[in-house]
Amino acid sequence: MIFLNVIQDFVVYKNKNMKIKISQSMLRDFYNPDYCKIKWEETYLNGFRTKPTASMLDGLVFEQNVIGMSRGGEYYEIPKGKTGKSLKRETDLLELAEKSKVMMNDLEIELVDVQPEWETDELIGHPDALIKYKGELAIMDLKYTAMKEDENCKWNSYGWGNIVDENTGEIYKDFTQAIHYIEMYFQEHGVYLPFFYLIFGKSGWSKFIMIEPTFERLEEYRYKLKQFRDDLKDFKPKSINNYSICRKCSVMCNKRVLKPNIQQILY
């Protein structure tokens, strides 16, 4: 799932008698030290919505053309050129989407439920699709990226290339999203479904990755959910106090830093 316009998927916590529905992104960003907690409150508790960046918009348009719709049923378009004609950016994206649909068919992926909203007593989630893979039910998340196959960047460590160290077995990526949806389906149906990432790169590469969490990992996640509920009781949003982050933030709070922070170097 591409996280762009943040659609409200939680209960306002300031009413202490109301119970929060926890999304995987809410949990992830709460414990992210680089995510401002004032922005977290505005986004996840007060329904603030952000405008999608160009790369996010590409992901949404790709998603709706491959599986039929984007989250919430919203429709997105790539801006046209000055003459009103489609830009190469859009034609390339739509061409890749058509090839991706063929690839899904070749992989024996059948769409069962697209962009469902799942809820349990305490959790909420929006997987891209419930699918059948070779006739068996599974959960799928569709990814589009402009990154090269083995490229890495600060927001996507090791990209989708070197996910697991072959020598140590260390896992480089955070698969909280997968565990969240696996746990949700189990709570509702008593069955652990496999979770797949289907990734398509702008340059034409693709990967089909299955996430199989251990019972220990699932227990860790359940403990993290409990810890989150405890931590939220005393939650007081604080500014991140970082100019590099504040200058790009669309939440216009009175705590935003408008000048670069001093970087002290002992020499």
Contacts in CASP RR format, 6 or more apart in sequence:
PFRMAT RR
TARGET T0000
AUTHOR 0000-0000-0000
METHOD contacts of the structure
MODEL  1
MIFLNVIQDFVVYKNKNMKIKISQSMLRDFYNPDYCKIKWEETYLNGFRT
KPTASMLDGLVFEQNVIGMSRGGEYYEIPKGKTGKSLKRETDLLELAEKS
KVMMNDLEIELVDVQPEWETDELIGHPDALIKYKGELAIMDLKYTAMKED
ENCKWNSYGWGNIVDENTGEIYKDFTQAIHYIEMYFQEHGVYLPFFYLIF
GKSGWSKFIMIEPTFERLEEYRYKLKQFRDDLKDFKPKSINNYSICRKCS
VMCNKRVLKPNIQQILY
1 71 0 8 1.000
1 126 0 8 1.000
1 127 0 8 1.000
1 128 0 8 1.000
1 141 0 8 1.000
1 142 0 8 1.000
1 177 0 8 1.000
2 56 0 8 1.000
2 59 0 8 1.000
2 60 0 8 1.000
2 63 0 8 1.000
2 143 0 8 1.000
2 144 0 8 1.000
3 25 0 8 1.000
3 56 0 8 1.000
4 50 0 8 1.000
4 52 0 8 1.000
4 53 0 8 1.000
4 56 0 8 1.000
4 57 0 8 1.000
4 60 0 8 1.000
5 49 0 8 1.000
5 50 0 8 1.000
5 51 0 8 1.000
5 52 0 8 1.000
5 74 0 8 1.000
6 25 0 8 1.000
6 43 0 8 1.000
6 44 0 8 1.000
6 47 0 8 1.000
6 48 0 8 1.000
6 49 0 8 1.000
6 50 0 8 1.000
7 49 0 8 1.000
7 71 0 8 1.000
7 72 0 8 1.000
7 126 0 8 1.000
8 47 0 8 1.000
9 21 0 8 1.000
9 23 0 8 1.000
9 26 0 8 1.000
9 117 0 8 1.000
9 124 0 8 1.000
9 125 0 8 1.000
9 126 0 8 1.000
10 20 0 8 1.000
10 21 0 8 1.000
10 22 0 8 1.000
10 23 0 8 1.000
10 26 0 8 1.000
10 44 0 8 1.000
10 45 0 8 1.000
10 124 0 8 1.000
11 18 0 8 1.000
11 19 0 8 1.000
11 20 0 8 1.000
11 21 0 8 1.000
12 18 0 8 1.000
12 45 0 8 1.000
12 46 0 8 1.000
13 20 0 8 1.000
13 45 0 8 1.000
13 232 0 8 1.000
13 235 0 8 1.000
14 45 0 8 1.000
19 121 0 8 1.000
19 122 0 8 1.000
20 122 0 8 1.000
20 229 0 8 1.000
20 232 0 8 1.000
21 119 0 8 1.000
21 122 0 8 1.000
21 123 0 8 1.000
21 124 0 8 1.000
22 122 0 8 1.000
22 123 0 8 1.000
22 124 0 8 1.000
22 225 0 8 1.000
22 228 0 8 1.000
22 229 0 8 1.000
23 44 0 8 1.000
23 123 0 8 1.000
23 124 0 8 1.000
23 125 0 8 1.000
23 126 0 8 1.000
23 180 0 8 1.000
24 125 0 8 1.000
24 176 0 8 1.000
24 177 0 8 1.000
24 180 0 8 1.000
24 181 0 8 1.000
25 44 0 8 1.000
25 177 0 8 1.000
26 44 0 8 1.000
27 176 0 8 1.000
27 180 0 8 1.000
27 224 0 8 1.000
27 225 0 8 1.000
27 228 0 8 1.000
28 174 0 8 1.000
28 176 0 8 1.000
28 177 0 8 1.000
29 35 0 8 1.000
29 40 0 8 1.000
29 43 0 8 1.000
29 44 0 8 1.000
30 37 0 8 1.000
30 40 0 8 1.000
30 44 0 8 1.000
30 228 0 8 1.000
30 231 0 8 1.000
30 232 0 8 1.000
31 228 0 8 1.000
34 240 0 8 1.000
34 245 0 8 1.000
35 240 0 8 1.000
36 239 0 8 1.000
36 240 0 8 1.000
36 242 0 8 1.000
36 245 0 8 1.000
36 246 0 8 1.000
36 249 0 8 1.000
36 251 0 8 1.000
37 235 0 8 1.000
37 237 0 8 1.000
37 238 0 8 1.000
37 239 0 8 1.000
37 240 0 8 1.000
38 237 0 8 1.000
38 238 0 8 1.000
38 239 0 8 1.000
38 240 0 8 1.000
38 251 0 8 1.000
38 253 0 8 1.000
38 255 0 8 1.000
39 48 0 8 1.000
39 240 0 8 1.000
39 249 0 8 1.000
39 251 0 8 1.000
39 253 0 8 1.000
40 237 0 8 1.000
41 235 0 8 1.000
41 237 0 8 1.000
42 48 0 8 1.000
42 251 0 8 1.000
42 253 0 8 1.000
43 50 0 8 1.000
43 251 0 8 1.000
48 251 0 8 1.000
50 250 0 8 1.000
51 250 0 8 1.000
52 60 0 8 1.000
52 76 0 8 1.000
55 146 0 8 1.000
57 76 0 8 1.000
57 78 0 8 1.000
58 78 0 8 1.000
58 89 0 8 1.000
58 93 0 8 1.000
58 144 0 8 1.000
58 146 0 8 1.000
59 144 0 8 1.000
60 70 0 8 1.000
60 76 0 8 1.000
61 76 0 8 1.000
61 77 0 8 1.000
61 78 0 8 1.000
61 90 0 8 1.000
61 93 0 8 1.000
61 94 0 8 1.000
62 93 0 8 1.000
62 96 0 8 1.000
62 97 0 8 1.000
62 100 0 8 1.000
62 142 0 8 1.000
62 144 0 8 1.000
62 200 0 8 1.000
63 70 0 8 1.000
63 128 0 8 1.000
63 142 0 8 1.000
63 144 0 8 1.000
64 70 0 8 1.000
64 75 0 8 1.000
64 76 0 8 1.000
65 93 0 8 1.000
65 94 0 8 1.000
65 97 0 8 1.000
65 98 0 8 1.000
66 97 0 8 1.000
66 100 0 8 1.000
66 101 0 8 1.000
66 104 0 8 1.000
66 142 0 8 1.000
66 200 0 8 1.000
67 111 0 8 1.000
67 114 0 8 1.000
67 115 0 8 1.000
67 128 0 8 1.000
67 129 0 8 1.000
67 142 0 8 1.000
68 114 0 8 1.000
69 114 0 8 1.000
69 115 0 8 1.000
70 76 0 8 1.000
70 115 0 8 1.000
71 115 0 8 1.000
71 126 0 8 1.000
72 115 0 8 1.000
72 117 0 8 1.000
72 126 0 8 1.000
73 115 0 8 1.000
78 86 0 8 1.000
78 87 0 8 1.000
78 89 0 8 1.000
78 90 0 8 1.000
78 93 0 8 1.000
79 87 0 8 1.000
80 86 0 8 1.000
80 87 0 8 1.000
80 90 0 8 1.000
81 87 0 8 1.000
92 202 0 8 1.000
96 144 0 8 1.000
96 200 0 8 1.000
96 201 0 8 1.000
96 202 0 8 1.000
96 204 0 8 1.000
99 204 0 8 1.000
100 200 0 8 1.000
100 206 0 8 1.000
103 200 0 8 1.000
103 206 0 8 1.000
104 198 0 8 1.000
107 133 0 8 1.000
107 198 0 8 1.000
107 208 0 8 1.000
108 133 0 8 1.000
108 134 0 8 1.000
108 135 0 8 1.000
109 131 0 8 1.000
109 132 0 8 1.000
109 133 0 8 1.000
109 140 0 8 1.000
109 198 0 8 1.000
110 131 0 8 1.000
110 132 0 8 1.000
110 133 0 8 1.000
110 135 0 8 1.000
111 129 0 8 1.000
111 131 0 8 1.000
112 129 0 8 1.000
112 130 0 8 1.000
112 131 0 8 1.000
112 132 0 8 1.000
112 137 0 8 1.000
113 129 0 8 1.000
113 130 0 8 1.000
114 128 0 8 1.000
114 129 0 8 1.000
115 126 0 8 1.000
115 128 0 8 1.000
115 129 0 8 1.000
116 126 0 8 1.000
116 127 0 8 1.000
116 129 0 8 1.000
116 130 0 8 1.000
117 124 0 8 1.000
117 125 0 8 1.000
117 126 0 8 1.000
118 124 0 8 1.000
118 125 0 8 1.000
118 126 0 8 1.000
118 127 0 8 1.000
118 181 0 8 1.000
118 184 0 8 1.000
118 185 0 8 1.000
118 188 0 8 1.000
119 125 0 8 1.000
120 184 0 8 1.000
120 187 0 8 1.000
120 188 0 8 1.000
121 187 0 8 1.000
122 225 0 8 1.000
123 180 0 8 1.000
123 183 0 8 1.000
123 184 0 8 1.000
123 187 0 8 1.000
123 225 0 8 1.000
125 180 0 8 1.000
125 181 0 8 1.000
125 184 0 8 1.000
127 139 0 8 1.000
127 140 0 8 1.000
127 141 0 8 1.000
127 181 0 8 1.000
128 140 0 8 1.000
128 141 0 8 1.000
128 142 0 8 1.000
129 139 0 8 1.000
129 140 0 8 1.000
129 142 0 8 1.000
130 137 0 8 1.000
130 138 0 8 1.000
130 139 0 8 1.000
130 140 0 8 1.000
131 137 0 8 1.000
131 138 0 8 1.000
131 139 0 8 1.000
131 140 0 8 1.000
131 196 0 8 1.000
132 138 0 8 1.000
133 140 0 8 1.000
133 194 0 8 1.000
133 196 0 8 1.000
136 194 0 8 1.000
137 193 0 8 1.000
138 193 0 8 1.000
138 194 0 8 1.000
138 195 0 8 1.000
138 196 0 8 1.000
139 178 0 8 1.000
139 181 0 8 1.000
139 182 0 8 1.000
139 185 0 8 1.000
139 193 0 8 1.000
139 194 0 8 1.000
139 195 0 8 1.000
139 196 0 8 1.000
140 195 0 8 1.000
140 196 0 8 1.000
140 197 0 8 1.000
140 198 0 8 1.000
141 177 0 8 1.000
141 178 0 8 1.000
141 181 0 8 1.000
141 195 0 8 1.000
141 196 0 8 1.000
141 197 0 8 1.000
141 198 0 8 1.000
142 198 0 8 1.000
142 200 0 8 1.000
143 160 0 8 1.000
143 197 0 8 1.000
143 198 0 8 1.000
143 199 0 8 1.000
143 200 0 8 1.000
144 199 0 8 1.000
144 200 0 8 1.000
144 201 0 8 1.000
144 202 0 8 1.000
145 156 0 8 1.000
145 159 0 8 1.000
145 160 0 8 1.000
145 199 0 8 1.000
145 200 0 8 1.000
145 201 0 8 1.000
145 202 0 8 1.000
146 201 0 8 1.000
146 202 0 8 1.000
147 153 0 8 1.000
147 156 0 8 1.000
147 159 0 8 1.000
147 160 0 8 1.000
147 201 0 8 1.000
147 202 0 8 1.000
148 203 0 8 1.000
148 205 0 8 1.000
149 160 0 8 1.000
149 161 0 8 1.000
149 201 0 8 1.000
149 203 0 8 1.000
149 205 0 8 1.000
149 207 0 8 1.000
150 159 0 8 1.000
150 161 0 8 1.000
150 162 0 8 1.000
151 159 0 8 1.000
152 158 0 8 1.000
152 159 0 8 1.000
153 159 0 8 1.000
157 172 0 8 1.000
157 173 0 8 1.000
158 172 0 8 1.000
158 173 0 8 1.000
159 173 0 8 1.000
160 197 0 8 1.000
160 199 0 8 1.000
160 207 0 8 1.000
160 209 0 8 1.000
161 207 0 8 1.000
162 172 0 8 1.000
163 171 0 8 1.000
163 172 0 8 1.000
163 173 0 8 1.000
163 209 0 8 1.000
164 170 0 8 1.000
164 171 0 8 1.000
164 172 0 8 1.000
165 172 0 8 1.000
175 211 0 8 1.000
175 213 0 8 1.000
176 221 0 8 1.000
178 195 0 8 1.000
178 197 0 8 1.000
178 211 0 8 1.000
178 213 0 8 1.000
179 211 0 8 1.000
179 213 0 8 1.000
179 217 0 8 1.000
179 218 0 8 1.000
179 221 0 8 1.000
180 221 0 8 1.000
181 195 0 8 1.000
182 192 0 8 1.000
182 193 0 8 1.000
182 195 0 8 1.000
182 211 0 8 1.000
182 213 0 8 1.000
182 218 0 8 1.000
183 218 0 8 1.000
183 221 0 8 1.000
183 222 0 8 1.000
185 191 0 8 1.000
185 192 0 8 1.000
185 193 0 8 1.000
186 192 0 8 1.000
186 193 0 8 1.000
194 210 0 8 1.000
194 211 0 8 1.000
194 212 0 8 1.000
195 210 0 8 1.000
195 211 0 8 1.000
196 208 0 8 1.000
196 209 0 8 1.000
196 210 0 8 1.000
196 211 0 8 1.000
197 207 0 8 1.000
197 208 0 8 1.000
197 209 0 8 1.000
197 211 0 8 1.000
198 206 0 8 1.000
198 207 0 8 1.000
198 208 0 8 1.000
199 206 0 8 1.000
199 207 0 8 1.000
199 208 0 8 1.000
199 209 0 8 1.000
200 206 0 8 1.000
213 221 0 8 1.000
239 246 0 8 1.000
239 253 0 8 1.000
239 255 0 8 1.000
239 256 0 8 1.000
239 257 0 8 1.000
240 246 0 8 1.000
241 255 0 8 1.000
241 257 0 8 1.000
241 261 0 8 1.000
242 257 0 8 1.000
242 261 0 8 1.000
243 257 0 8 1.000
243 258 0 8 1.000
243 259 0 8 1.000
243 260 0 8 1.000
243 261 0 8 1.000
244 260 0 8 1.000
246 256 0 8 1.000
246 257 0 8 1.000
246 258 0 8 1.000
247 257 0 8 1.000
247 258 0 8 1.000
249 256 0 8 1.000
END
